[in-house]
């Protein structure tokens, strides 16, 4: 787990550094950063979808995932719960949006998914150390926009990578190329939704759709045993 601990540490450090920059920036600069983050998130999301869609083994799985995930998240009122927590912490209401965007960027990627697998099976932390370097920069940029509260995303990353690490110890390398592809498509749509929300084009309530990320892994594991 040393790679995950390093990754978590870089997000915290990056958030602290970015948070200091936010305090000395003007409102006009902050507005520019929000636009930049919105465009970046939307572009990264669409890129993930375009890259993975041609290789999908289950072309309608992402539709089912988004529909089921959105329904479950809405019933559980996930967005409202996140908003209430961030507002109690004295944020302007945008911190929750930033944390969700950060968690998606930190967690939905090849390095962040395969890294814990490599670490558990071979004690090879190369992927996670590389991911930590990238996340350091990303956390600085996000925190300079949303504030030091972005540190909270480190806890989500720890649970995500720790869960993959634990499952790998129990099940072996259960992550297949197909699972990565389908997860990349759903994750790409969620990142793009975050970008749309940051730009103020539409409040997609992205948090309510986070359960959609659970559907592709479950389906791929079931399909592997049935077909």
Secondary structure, 3 states (H helix, E strand, C coil): CHHHHHHHHHHHHHHHHHHHHHHHCCHHHHHHHHHHHHHHHHHHHHHHHHHHHCCCCCCCHHHHHHHHHHHHHHHCCHHHHHHHHHHHCCCCCCHHHHHHHHHHHHHCCHHHHHHHHHHHHHCCCHHHHHHHHHHHHHHHHHHHHHCHHHHHHHHHHHHHHHHHHHHHHHHCCCCCHHHHHHHHHHHHHHHHHHHHHHCCCCCCCHHHHCCHHHHHHHHHHHHHHHC
